[in-house]
Amino acid sequence: MIPQSFIQELLARVEIVDVIDRHVKLKRAGANYVACCPFHTEKTPSFTVSPTKQFYHCFGCGAHGTAVGFLMEYSAMGFVEAVKELAQGVGMQVPESRGEPDRRKPEADLYDVLLQAAQYYRGRLKDSPRAIGYLKQRGLSGEIAKRFGIGYAPEGWQNLAAAFSDYSGPLLATAGLVKSNDDGRRYDVFRDRVMFPIVDVRGNVIGFGGRVLGDGEPKYLNSPETPVFEKGRELYGLYQARRAIREAGRVVVVEGYMDVVALAQHGIEYAVATLGTATTPLHVQKLMRQSDEIVFCFDGDEAGRRAAWRALEGSLAQLQDGKQVKFLFLPEGEDPDSYVRRNGRPELEALFGEAAPLSKFLLDGLERRVDLATAEGRAGLLHEAKPLIRQMQPTLLRVQLLRELGAKGRLPPEEVAQLLELAPKGGPARAPEPRYPRVAPASIARALLRLLIANPTLAGVLTPEQQALLDAVELAPVAELIGLVRESDIVTPAMLIEATRDSSHSTLFQQVAGETMAGAEDLESAQAEWLGAFVQLELVRVQGEYQRLTATGARSEAERVRFLELSRRLAELKGAAATAVRPSA
């Protein structure tokens, strides 16, 4: 693991404009530089690079990041590879991980072990005519095999002992590469298999899928779950497919490693696969960040339809307006690999375009379970639909589905919504208008993040009283960034984003960093907005406590005293809020 202090120093020396200009010709536009985005097709430049923030953002497709992130995205480099490339350009030597042993996470050792294993398997491929013959038989070129890092695990029980001096140590077992028999003797998990490394979005090898050569079982063997590998979160091929997904405006989800690789061989490079598990909401969430259109492509048999229905169930809670989820079933006996080899890319891509939208697949699936000619069947339709529709957010698609269900069930949409318990009986109660406008904490949190990422020095002008206002769950990301800035010498948005790459809020931070590209550079205005946001935060908190006491009545002497204190403070805050600079959303 590269020390964070080195990455911060590297970003202080690197000029992002120079890095990107070597790959994409930039033109000055005021304080920033612009170009047509390299990550999607466009005619008018919306790709913006800020030398002040050391950050890039595309206002068209939403791509954004630092100089490190650009190399990872544009050149399909891993994190370490991108850092080394930048370091070489400014004459810096990347330190060994032992430089900061106290900061090294246990997962870092697993990444090292898995990378070493991937390199070993890749090196053994050239020694196996059977494995090479199998790949050639499947129509794969050496270039595609290299792109996906395909290798070979030789026959034999302890081949990895040749690659690891500490074969008996704990790391190989934790990484899922070896097991022990009843006698305590170790053996390799993967033997005589074509190996497909599974890579996360940062380019780290996190696991393997192995396809047996011959008639052994199971045909495909996946790594077990480990501290760095969770099947319900990861997708095979996503790292390699990101640029193609943006260019196509579509991501296709298939069932197996070979489907992904075979489609890439035929020029369809925007396919990914789940890893021997059903599609999860986390999978869908990750894919929706990459594209506005997801096409699930399954075999047309009963097993394929069951897998598709599970994918539908995993998608419902993630659906958003402006996003599409579709389903395609190939002719019986075909899979994406065989279909593209038999019919070619144009015909398969035409099928992707004709895939059934989620709404049709959902309604058709429900309708097949009941007899709509009877009252019982129509009631059964709504009964079957209830747990599915209730998972959905109140999107425009949900409104349309309620209308469709109403038409099929011979009920008005309002009654369908009530029967599905999407609204209280008699319609939603109308909340009384608050006497004073209130700002939702979530919007204040977003504003604080935007201000802080654009101007990290704001973290240094925080009073203890303001710090105490950040204890709400919604404000945890703000508190995290403030703590990080105070512990380090971070002075640019790029430094801040790279320092949070492993944070659970990293996606949020990067999105907000992209939003700052359209903001002003004026520090004085930012400071005024920063103070205004904390005034709004305290106003929301005091109003909440005041309204609770008003509703319950100040019964005790202490409550009456507190009520008077709140009344005075509320008047002060309203006056301050009236003159404060409100943070822009």
HELIX and SHEET records of a PDB file:
HELIX    1   1 GLN A    4  ARG A   13  1                                  10    
HELIX    2   2 ILE A   16  ASP A   21  1                                   6    
HELIX    3   3 ALA A   67  TYR A   74  1                                   8    
HELIX    4   4 PHE A   79  GLY A   89  1                                  11    
HELIX    5   5 SER A   97  GLY A   99  5                                   3    
HELIX    6   6 PRO A  106  LEU A  125  1                                  20    
HELIX    7   7 PRO A  129  GLN A  137  1                                   9    
HELIX    8   8 GLY A  142  ARG A  147  1                                   6    
HELIX    9   9 ASN A  159  ALA A  162  5                                   4    
HELIX   10  10 PRO A  170  THR A  174  1                                   5    
HELIX   11  11 LEU A  238  ALA A  248  1                                  11    
HELIX   12  12 TYR A  257  GLN A  265  1                                   9    
HELIX   13  13 PRO A  281  GLN A  290  1                                  10    
HELIX   14  14 GLU A  302  SER A  315  1                                  14    
HELIX   15  15 LEU A  316  GLN A  318  5                                   3    
HELIX   16  16 PRO A  336  ASN A  343  1                                   8    
HELIX   17  17 ARG A  345  GLY A  353  1                                   9    
HELIX   18  18 LEU A  358  GLU A  367  1                                  10    
HELIX   19  19 ALA A  375  ILE A  389  1                                  15    
HELIX   20  20 LEU A  396  GLY A  409  1                                  14    
HELIX   21  21 PRO A  413  LEU A  419  1                                   7    
HELIX   22  22 PRO A  441  ALA A  454  1                                  14    
HELIX   23  23 PRO A  456  VAL A  461  5                                   6    
HELIX   24  24 PRO A  464  ALA A  468  1                                   5    
HELIX   25  25 VAL A  473  LEU A  475  5                                   3    
HELIX   26  26 ALA A  476  GLU A  487  1                                  12    
HELIX   27  27 PRO A  493  ALA A  499  1                                   7    
HELIX   28  28 SER A  506  GLU A  515  1                                  10    
HELIX   29  29 THR A  516  ALA A  518  5                                   3    
HELIX   30  30 LEU A  523  THR A  552  1                                  30    
HELIX   31  31 GLU A  557  THR A  579  1                                  23    
SHEET    1   A 5 LYS A  27  ALA A  29  0                                        
SHEET    2   A 5 ASN A  32  ALA A  35 -1                                        
SHEET    3   A 5 PHE A  47  SER A  50 -1                                        
SHEET    4   A 5 PHE A  55  CYS A  58 -1                                        
SHEET    5   A 5 HIS A  64  GLY A  65 -1                                        
SHEET    1   B 4 GLY A 151  ALA A 153  0                                        
SHEET    2   B 4 ARG A 193  VAL A 199 -1                                        
SHEET    3   B 4 VAL A 205  VAL A 212 -1                                        
SHEET    4   B 4 TYR A 220  ASN A 222 -1                                        
SHEET    1   C 2 VAL A 178  SER A 180  0                                        
SHEET    2   C 2 ARG A 186  ASP A 188 -1                                        
SHEET    1   D 5 ALA A 271  ALA A 273  0                                        
SHEET    2   D 5 VAL A 251  VAL A 254  1                                        
SHEET    3   D 5 GLU A 293  PHE A 298  1                                        
SHEET    4   D 5 GLN A 324  PHE A 329  1                                        
SHEET    5   D 5 ALA A 356  PRO A 357 -1                                        
END                                                                             
